[in-house]
């Protein structure tokens, strides 16, 4: 009897495995000889360059200190570290033998040329919305980059999660392939912004929290999420900034990395601002229109006026002589740059208005205090020094707590010194 049960179990498992293989199997697409760069129209390559910039292709497919698009960028996930792949036209280690249909299938369906399912660290769940024309332009651009021979780094995703066939099951649960569909009730600018934000620029990939299986939680879209050791703030009505993210503020921030009320881009967002800056002005305005339509910024004038007046008044706190150790630290390290007086200076962000001080999580503020803002990340010609070498964990925690208590009416952050120690141990990142 037991033998029959065991045989039955083995048979069921075998049938299930065969069924999974049939369900998940995708055919390989034949290799090609790499097309000559001259075979692509210059206008198509130029279009692809702009699209690649706005999709941050180089940011994710270039390791720190590595050659552009050669892969090796480490993406930490709850399931292990996944390294980006080489998308240069190298025939041995890149995608030099990929045809345009193979490239398009990867973008639209998350399937590699050889038929293997891609991990969703590659945001095909957003790229599936791209038009065939935009995918063709991206193909023309990457296939005309200098080929780089660089072997792929080994992912650390453990067995059995590293089995590519299982990604077919993940797709069944969480992936809906299909091109972007405009909303007839919305304007052309809104729909263009939605196409760029939801598809090419995949904003939700960073700003939307994820469930236990790594999929974006659609019912909490743009509610904010951790990304690469930072916090991507909410983009909707729950954004904590006292001054609203109006359409004009979004245009300035997305296009230049600098906002009058919200400061400069830092961390992963700095690459976003650099990438989007290559888009036509109308496209940046369209993305801003899309987000401003649902973030509660309409009619925020009176609220913003009060918030700015409060921020300018709070600026004076800590600028004089004080016996408070936290105030002295602030005065010596921060006030000379962040005291604005009677008007705001976008190159010296007002800390009462800044998202980093108002977020429920102090991570972003701690990171900026420790590691500053580099010339590459911030506004052109403007840098903020980091204090990782000059300040102890207690010093950083003291300044963060001081800013939270004097610049906001939000609850105090807890266990700050431990948080600083954790972030310091993580290092500056890629």
Protein Blocks (a to p, Z undefined) as FASTA:
>chain_A
ZZmmmmmmmmmmmmmmmmmmmmmpccdddddddddfklpcfklmmmmmmmmmmnommmmm
ccehiaehkghiacddfkbccddddfbfbfklmmmlpcfklmmmmmmnopafkopacdfk
bcfklmmmpcfklmmmmmmmmmmcccddddddddfbdcfklpmklmmmmmmmmpccdddd
ddfkbcfklmmmmmmmmmmnommlmmpccdfkopacfklghnbpaeehiacddfblmlcb
fbacdfklmmmmmmnopafklopaehjllmmmmmmmmpcfklmmmmmmmmmmmnopgopl
mmmmmmmmmmmmmmmgopaccfbfklmmmmmmmmmmmpgbjaccfklccfklpmklmpmb
lklmmmmmmnopafklmcghiacddfklmpcfklmmmmmmmmmmmmpccdcdehklmmmm
mmmmnonoZZ
